[in-house]
Amino acid sequence: MTETIRCRACGFLLYFGEAISRRLYMRAIPSEEAVLEQYGRACPRCGSALTLDSVHVETKGRVSDVAR
């Protein structure tokens, strides 16, 4: 499963990678809050304040193979 976190104001990509909640090893990024902290809670592109309410978090799972 992959996860993306984008600024709602301008669409700047803040995080893309394995879904944070499913990471069982290498927990360099322990939560979505930690991602926002890495940017000082401000979008580097537009300067908007970053909170969990002001970003778009999307998690996508794998598409399973269809039986033939």
C-alpha positions in Angstrom: 0.0 0.0 0.0 1.2 3.5 -0.8 0.4 6.8 0.8 0.7 10.3 -0.5 0.4 13.5 1.5 -0.2 16.8 -0.4 -0.9 20.4 0.5 -4.6 21.1 -0.1 -3.8 24.7 -1.1 -1.3 24.1 -3.9 -1.0 20.3 -4.3 2.7 20.2 -3.3 3.8 16.6 -2.7 4.9 16.3 1.0 5.3 12.5 1.2 5.1 9.5 -1.1 5.9 6.0 0.0 4.8 3.0 1.9 1.6 3.7 4.0 2.9 5.1 7.2 0.4 3.2 9.4 1.5 -0.2 7.9 5.3 0.3 8.3 6.5 -2.5 10.5 10.2 -1.8 10.1 12.5 1.2 9.4 10.1 3.6 11.2 12.0 6.7 10.1 8.7 8.4 9.7 6.5 7.3 12.6 3.3 9.3 11.7 1.8 11.8 9.4 2.4 14.5 12.1 6.1 13.8 11.8 6.0 14.5 8.0 4.4 17.9 8.7 7.0 18.6 11.3 9.8 18.0 8.8 8.5 21.0 6.8 8.1 23.2 9.9 4.3 22.9 9.5 4.4 25.2 6.5 4.1 24.3 2.9 7.5 25.0 1.2 5.7 26.1 -2.0 2.8 28.3 -0.9 3.5 28.9 2.8 0.1 27.5 4.0 0.0 26.1 7.5 0.2 22.3 7.5 -2.2 20.4 9.8 -3.8 17.0 9.3 -7.0 19.0 8.4 -5.2 21.1 5.8 -3.4 18.3 3.9 -4.8 15.6 1.6 -3.8 12.1 2.7 -4.5 9.3 0.2 -3.7 5.6 0.7 -3.9 3.2 -2.2 -3.7 -0.6 -2.0 -2.5 -3.0 -4.6 -4.9 -4.0 -7.3 -5.4 -7.7 -7.0 -4.9 -9.8 -10.1 -8.2 -10.8 -11.8 -8.7 -14.5 -12.3 -8.5 -15.4 -15.9 
